[in-house]
Structure formats: C-alpha cells, structure tokens
C-alpha cells in the first residue's frame, strides 16, 4: 500500500507495525487468500488468511450428510476487524470522546443481512486513509488525563512508560509486552515534548492492527494439537463486542487478568451480567433491525407523489417506534420470540398516531412517544408495525412479494433463487379495478414464476390490509381485501391461515422460525457466514435451544457458553467438514450450512464434494432447499500449473429452472433439462489460470 508522505506520523508507523506472530496461512482472515490490508501501519494483520470454510451440504437438501461428524462446535482462528459502530463506541469508552468517525468509513459488505461478517471486514486503501485521519483527529482532541493517571500532570519518562503501558493494555485489549512498551517509548521520544509524544503514541496505537483487529488466535491445546485455546483477554473482547459492541470494561479486564474467563460457567456468568447492563440494548436493537432488514428505514426509496406524508420526520418516528418496541419486549418483557412476533403493545408519537388513526394516551417520553395498543387494525407483533410494512413494500404500493420474502428469508432462513434468465422482473401494472392479490395472481399460478412466488406471495397476501407505508386499509379500490394465506415448503410449519394476527401466531409457535432466529443470532454474534464450517458452530446450539421457549436470555446463555467462545481450530487442522451423501438420501439436513432451513429433503441433490477432474476441483458452497426445489452454487478451482478449461457432469435430481455463470450442454439459458447435464464456463470463465477460481450456479424444480 502506498502511504502518503504528507503526514509524517504515518512514515514512523511503518517501522512501528506490530506483526501478529504465527498468523500467516492458518488464520481465517478477512478475504480468502488476501488477508487484511495493512491497516495504515505497515503491519500485517492476518496476511494470507483463509476464508472461514466453504463447501458442505445444504440444510435439508435431499442428500443426507455423511457420517463424518463435526469434532467440535468451533470455528477457525481469525482476526476480526472492528465495524464502524464498534470503532466509535470503543473510542468513546477509551477516551471519553463522542464522535462519528465510523460514518466516514467506506460501507462494509452485508453478508446474510448483517454488516459484521468476519471475512468481509477488510481494510481497503480508502479505509486505511480514513483510519489514519480518524486516529490523528482523536489524538489531537483527547485530554491527556484520559490516557493515564499521571499524564495530565507529570511529564517524566516514568510517566510516559506508565501511560504507554496502561493505555496500550486498554487499546490493544491485552497486556503489553516490554518490547511493545519500549518501541512506543522510542516513538514518543522523537517528539520535543511529553504532550506531543503522547499524542503521537495515540495516533500510532489507533492505527495498529492490534487495535483495528480483534484477535481470536489462542494458543495450542497441549491435549489436542488441532485445537487452539483462546486466552481470557481474547474471551473478554469476544464478550464485550458481542453484547456491548465496545472494548471490555474494567470488570471484564480484571476478570481476564485473574484468569476467570476460561470456563463455560465463568463466561456465561459474565455474559448474563452484561446482558443486564443498559449497553446491551443498542446491540439487541441493531440485531433485530439488521435481521429484519429495517436499518434502511430512513433511506428506502418511496414515491413522494404517492406518499407525500412520508417525510423524514415520519420515517424517524417509525424507527423510534420499532426501537422502543424491541426494548419493551426484549428487556421490559420476557425477551421471547413469541412476544416479539405477537405483542399488541407499541409506542406512538403524534406523527404515528395520525398515520395509524389512533389517539395518544399515557405519559410520553422525552421524544414524545407514549405506550399504546391499536385495536381493529390487525396489528400484532413487530411485523405489522408501520415501519416494517413501509420498508418491505414497493416504492409506490404494497408488495406481497417483498413481505412474503421477508418471512421466507428472515424467519424461515430459506433464500429463494434468482429469477430465471430472460424474465422481465417487473410488478404487474396498476389496475384501479383490481386488488393487489388479483394483479399478482399469475405469479404463484403460472410457470416459470410459480416455483419461487408460491413460496412468497401466499404469505405476503396476508399483509395486504397495510398499504405501502404501513397504513391500515379495510378496502382496496372499493373491494374487500382477501388476506387468506398459506405457508408451504417448510419442514413443520406448512398450513393455511387468515390475516396477520393468525400468521403471527403460526410463526411464534413454529419450531422452524425458532431455529432460524437462533441461526440469525449466531450469525450476528459470531460474524459467520452460513457454510458447512459454521454448521459445526451453530448446529449444536440450535439443537440445544430447540426444546425450550426461545428467549434473548437463552440465546445469550447458549452462545456465550458454547465452545466457540473458547476454542479455535487452525485452518490446516480443522475438523473434517460434513459431506453430502449420495443423491436420493433421506437427508435430515438440519444444519446451518450453505443453505438455510431444516427439514427432510425428499428429492435428489448433487453431491457437495465432487471428485476433481485432473487439476480442476469442484466444491458446492451453497445450497438452498425449498422442498419443491433447490439452488446450488459451485466453486471451481484450477489447482494445476497451466490454464485449464473446466467441465462437470451433475445429476440434477429434477428439472432445471435456470443457471448462471455457466453453459449447460454447450448452451446458455437452458431451462427444462433433466437427468445428468454438463456444466461448462461461459466466455469469461471457461478457462481458469493457475490458482484461479470461479463460481457457477443453478436452480432445479423437483
């Protein structure tokens, strides 16, 4: 990375970089093969780290897993970059400085709905520049007295050593080695005064990979060479960023220093203490908002001509209602999934009361929100709040597709496949003589749209009494609205219902939804992408929570007590990943592998692991199963020393619906094929250079 010569501190930092020992090659770093960028310091943060695993069979995909079990519910060693929110919170708690430096950082990639995926959080050159700017701004603003007990009044060398030691332990979230202290002291000594030296040290520390990344590396387990045991300071950081999104507090650091964070019982006790702290509330809010796709409420496009009342202030009120609702059911209430999906309670201000046609009662808070229950509008649980309906509607109308997809993807963990090639993805035209249901009828009745829309539209129709901004309507175009709905393609939740109140009850009592929410929490908590590797992490916890009512406390207790918070595997010594069995297996695929959703897959599915052809290897890295079909994604790698064309024969186990980044039997855009077909690349990926890879995918109806 080229570093600017206009900022002298950066040149000095190149010599100060603290390289993680033993990271290269066996750490799950951000970005497969590339590791993390140099974090503006010249230090390598997980260079060459491998991704957190790929491959494995999708959940309930038809093919049954082989008998090769996960040896433990743990993940790979890794370095996990701070998110913008974590950065700002950490600076606030380290230096008592409020700011929004994270808002200037480039947007991070969203994976599975969450913006904290460990592999996606890289340091790009642009982010490195922003981190440098933030570090220099913070160093210029911080009060010296916030650095150490002596820094505000003592300018001696002894005070500088104390400042570096105590500040370094807090900034790096671990004890400082004497070598580290000496190097920072030498850096401070290049400045003419104590204050200038101290501020340069702050600038340097805030650009070190030891600050920018949270380490989850551990030390070799003497009893098992495959395992690495995380130390208490690493566990303290995991807990703190999981539940507070910030650096460990004094109690956590003291517990780590005393060796009191290495058993499951000790970690769970610390986690439950933290859950009871007010700092946990914004984190739980963030989880629910990202899980349900609600963090874009302030910006989701809407037609001002159709909805002129949807002002920025009303959007803010919608978000305020949702946040108060989450706090109410998760902290003031029993914190259960049932309450989240079925509670009739809400909180309104004057703008929302006008939108809902409700009357304010009760004592408002400082922002004007008062407790309320709205009767006669079929509002029950979080899904029927105005902001949720607004977010999951079209720009100028409601949308059974968007709302049904919300339930299918976020509550059942089943991701519908993309539309077939050649299909014009446009909503049906407006017709003042028809209801939305009548206009969308063809989607779920005719091929090729039926295969996907039958999974979404029948659920989404139940929300049709809420318009595009969540306003209740009893009639549409002078006609009664049919809100009957149906759920299909799930392991245990299929059935019919009428309206959102019945739907809320169905979802709240569904074991499928409970398992999905557990997976969603674990993706958020652990920053892991759905894959066969993460199945070994999440599946034991999904099973452990399946026999009790799902609550926030149960999720935190299970995720903090799991082995994932204490143990890691080297990428070179990881447990064998489960492989798919032969097609036609009875598959009880209840994993969080590269397809979500539990259940008994009845149909055939191609093998996850395919024998390599010469120097070309193939691996299935995602598989979404919908009972009526599935989608598979394959990764193709050239392991040889010369360019090679690739080709693979797969038994579809059904009728090909669509495919992408590939040709089928030498043709593009093939549909309707059955049996065994040959996949090859298209122009840009047909031939792979040495070590290069590509992906292709397809969807099949059974």
Residue, then its C-alpha position, 0 to 999 in steps of 0.5 A: x500500500x502506498x502511504x502518503x508522505x504528507x503526514x509524517x506520523x504515518x512514515x514512523x508507523x511503518x517501522x512501528x507495525x506490530x506483526x501478529x506472530x504465527x498468523x500467516x496461512x492458518x488464520x481465517x482472515x478477512x478475504x480468502x487468500x488476501x488477508x487484511x490490508x495493512x491497516x495504515x501501519x505497515x503491519x500485517x494483520x492476518x496476511x494470507x488468511x483463509x476464508x472461514x470454510x466453504x463447501x458442505x451440504x445444504x440444510x435439508x437438501x435431499x442428500x443426507x450428510x455423511x457420517x463424518x461428524x463435526x469434532x467440535x462446535x468451533x470455528x477457525x482462528x481469525x482476526x476480526x476487524x472492528x465495524x464502524x459502530x464498534x470503532x466509535x463506541x470503543x473510542x468513546x469508552x477509551x477516551x471519553x470522546x463522542x464522535x462519528x468517525x465510523x460514518x466516514x468509513x467506506x460501507x462494509x459488505x452485508x453478508x446474510x443481512x448483517x454488516x459484521x461478517x468476519x471475512x468481509x471486514x477488510x481494510x481497503x486503501x480508502x479505509x486505511x486513509x480514513x483510519x489514519x485521519x480518524x486516529x490523528x483527529x482523536x489524538x489531537x482532541x483527547x485530554x491527556x488525563x484520559x490516557x493515564x493517571x499521571x499524564x495530565x500532570x507529570x511529564x517524566x519518562x516514568x510517566x510516559x512508560x506508565x501511560x504507554x503501558x496502561x493505555x496500550x493494555x486498554x487499546x490493544x485489549x491485552x497486556x503489553x509486552x516490554x518490547x511493545x512498551x519500549x518501541x512506543x517509548x522510542x516513538x514518543x521520544x522523537x517528539x520535543x515534548x511529553x504532550x506531543x509524544x503522547x499524542x503521537x503514541x495515540x495516533x500510532x496505537x489507533x492505527x495498529x492492527x492490534x487495535x483495528x483487529x480483534x484477535x481470536x488466535x489462542x494458543x495450542x491445546x497441549x491435549x489436542x494439537x488441532x485445537x487452539x485455546x483462546x486466552x481470557x483477554x481474547x474471551x473478554x473482547x469476544x464478550x464485550x463486542x458481542x453484547x456491548x459492541x465496545x472494548x471490555x470494561x474494567x470488570x471484564x479486564x480484571x476478570x481476564x487478568x485473574x484468569x476467570x474467563x476460561x470456563x463455560x460457567x465463568x463466561x456465561x456468568x459474565x455474559x448474563x451480567x452484561x446482558x443486564x447492563x443498559x449497553x446491551x440494548x443498542x446491540x439487541x436493537x441493531x440485531x433485530x433491525x439488521x435481521x429484519x432488514x429495517x436499518x434502511x428505514x430512513x433511506x428506502x426509496x418511496x414515491x413522494x407523489x404517492x406518499x407525500x406524508x412520508x417525510x423524514x420526520x415520519x420515517x424517524x418516528x417509525x424507527x423510534x417506534x420499532x426501537x422502543x418496541x424491541x426494548x419493551x419486549x426484549x428487556x421490559x418483557x420476557x425477551x421471547x420470540x413469541x412476544x416479539x412476533x405477537x405483542x399488541x403493545x407499541x409506542x406512538x408519537x403524534x406523527x404515528x398516531x395520525x398515520x395509524x388513526x389512533x389517539x395518544x394516551x399515557x405519559x410520553x417520553x422525552x421524544x414524545x412517544x407514549x405506550x399504546x395498543x391499536x385495536x381493529x387494525x390487525x396489528x400484532x407483533x413487530x411485523x405489522x408495525x408501520x415501519x416494517x410494512x413501509x420498508x418491505x413494500x414497493x416504492x409506490x404500493x404494497x408488495x406481497x412479494x417483498x413481505x412474503x420474502x421477508x418471512x421466507x428469508x428472515x424467519x424461515x432462513x430459506x433464500x429463494x433463487x434468482x429469477x430465471x434468465x430472460x424474465x422481465x422482473x417487473x410488478x404487474x401494472x396498476x389496475x384501479x379495478x383490481x386488488x393487489x392479490x388479483x394483479x399478482x395472481x399469475x405469479x404463484x399460478x403460472x410457470x416459470x414464476x410459480x416455483x419461487x412466488x408460491x413460496x412468497x406471495x401466499x404469505x405476503x397476501x396476508x399483509x395486504x390490509x397495510x398499504x405501502x407505508x404501513x397504513x391500515x386499509x379495510x378496502x382496496x379500490x372499493x373491494x374487500x381485501x382477501x388476506x387468506x394465506x398459506x405457508x408451504x415448503x417448510x419442514x413443520x410449519x406448512x398450513x393455511x391461515x387468515x390475516x396477520x394476527x393468525x400468521x403471527x401466531x403460526x410463526x411464534x409457535x413454529x419450531x422452524x422460525x425458532x431455529x432460524x432466529x437462533x441461526x440469525x443470532x449466531x450469525x450476528x454474534x459470531x460474524x459467520x457466514x452460513x457454510x458447512x464450517x459454521x454448521x459445526x458452530x451453530x448446529x449444536x446450539x440450535x439443537x440445544x435451544x430447540x426444546x425450550x421457549x426461545x428467549x434473548x436470555x437463552x440465546x445469550x446463555x447458549x452462545x456465550x457458553x458454547x465452545x466457540x467462545x473458547x476454542x479455535x481450530x487452525x485452518x490446516x487442522x480443522x475438523x473434517x467438514x460434513x459431506x453430502x451423501x449420495x443423491x436420493x438420501x433421506x437427508x435430515x439436513x438440519x444444519x446451518x450450512x450453505x443453505x438455510x432451513x431444516x427439514x427432510x429433503x425428499x428429492x435428489x441433490x448433487x453431491x457437495x464434494x465432487x471428485x476433481x477432474x485432473x487439476x480442476x476441483x469442484x466444491x458446492x458452497x451453497x445450497x438452498x432447499x425449498x422442498x419443491x426445489x433447490x439452488x446450488x452454487x459451485x466453486x471451481x478451482x484450477x489447482x494445476x500449473x497451466x490454464x485449464x478449461x473446466x467441465x462437470x457432469x451433475x445429476x440434477x435430481x429434477x428439472x432445471x429452472x435456470x443457471x448462471x455463470x455457466x453453459x449447460x450442454x454447450x448452451x446458455x439459458x437452458x431451462x427444462x433439462x433433466x437427468x445428468x447435464x454438463x456444466x461448462x464456463x461461459x466466455x469469461x470463465x471457461x478457462x481458469x489460470x493457475x490458482x484461479x477460481x470461479x463460481x457457477x450456479x443453478x436452480x432445479x424444480x423437483 
